[in-house]
């Protein structure tokens, strides 16, 4: 989006399509033309976005994927079939 002195950080985000559901809003930051950067600040319920200057680039990282800590369906099937096979082997050895 072309620089406009009247635009705020949020205006630039909105003009480029807005935040996606996977956007990590609080980790967004601006890299200025001279190489310095400023990140979004948060105090209680208020967010403070960095000022935008000519040549600035806005970066909005993607949220890391949430892992439930549990198994996927495929992992559950693999574990179950392995346990059944192991049980069958042990039963077979005991019967002999």
C-alpha positions in Angstrom: 0.0 0.0 0.0 1.4 3.4 -1.0 2.5 5.6 1.9 -0.1 8.1 3.1 0.7 10.3 6.1 -2.9 10.2 7.3 -3.0 6.4 7.5 -2.4 4.6 10.8 -1.0 1.1 11.3 -4.5 -0.4 11.3 -5.4 1.5 8.1 -2.5 -0.1 6.3 -3.5 -3.5 7.6 -7.1 -3.0 6.5 -6.1 -1.8 3.1 -4.0 -4.9 2.5 -6.9 -7.3 3.4 -7.0 -7.1 7.2 -5.8 -9.5 9.8 -6.5 -13.2 9.0 -7.8 -15.6 11.6 -4.2 -17.0 11.9 -2.6 -13.6 12.3 -0.5 -13.1 15.4 -1.7 -9.5 16.0 0.3 -8.8 19.2 3.5 -9.9 17.6 3.2 -7.6 14.6 5.9 -5.1 14.0 7.3 -2.4 11.7 10.7 -2.3 10.1 11.7 1.2 9.2 13.8 2.2 6.2 16.8 2.8 8.4 16.7 -0.9 9.7 15.2 -0.3 13.1 12.0 -1.9 14.2 9.2 -1.3 16.6 6.6 -3.9 17.8 3.0 -3.6 18.9 2.6 -2.8 22.6 -0.3 -3.9 24.8 -1.4 -2.4 28.1 -4.5 -4.0 29.8 -7.1 -3.8 27.0 -5.4 -1.2 24.8 -3.0 -1.9 21.9 -0.5 0.7 20.8 0.6 0.3 17.2 3.9 1.7 15.9 4.0 4.8 13.8 4.4 4.3 10.0 6.9 6.4 8.1 7.8 6.3 4.3 9.7 3.1 3.4 8.4 1.2 6.4 7.4 -2.5 6.1 4.8 -4.1 8.3 5.1 -7.7 9.3 2.4 -9.8 10.9 3.5 -13.3 11.8 1.3 -16.4 11.7 0.2 -17.9 15.0 1.9 -21.2 15.7 -0.3 -24.3 15.2 -2.0 -25.4 18.3 -1.3 -29.0 19.3 -3.9 -30.7 21.5 -1.3 -33.0 23.0 -3.5 -35.9 22.0 -3.1 -38.4 19.2 -4.5 -38.1 15.7 -6.8 -40.7 14.4 -4.0 -42.3 12.4 -1.8 -42.5 15.4 -4.5 -44.0 17.5 -5.2 -46.7 14.9 -1.5 -47.5 14.6 -1.1 -47.8 18.3 -4.2 -50.0 18.7 -3.2 -52.3 15.9 0.3 -52.6 17.4 -1.1 -53.5 20.8 -3.5 -56.1 19.3 -0.6 -57.7 17.4 1.6 -57.7 20.6 -1.3 -59.2 22.6 -1.9 -61.9 20.0 1.9 -62.8 20.0 2.0 -63.1 23.8 -1.2 -65.2 23.9 0.3 -67.4 21.2 3.5 -67.9 23.1 1.7 -68.7 26.4 -0.5 -71.4 24.7 2.6 -73.2 23.3 
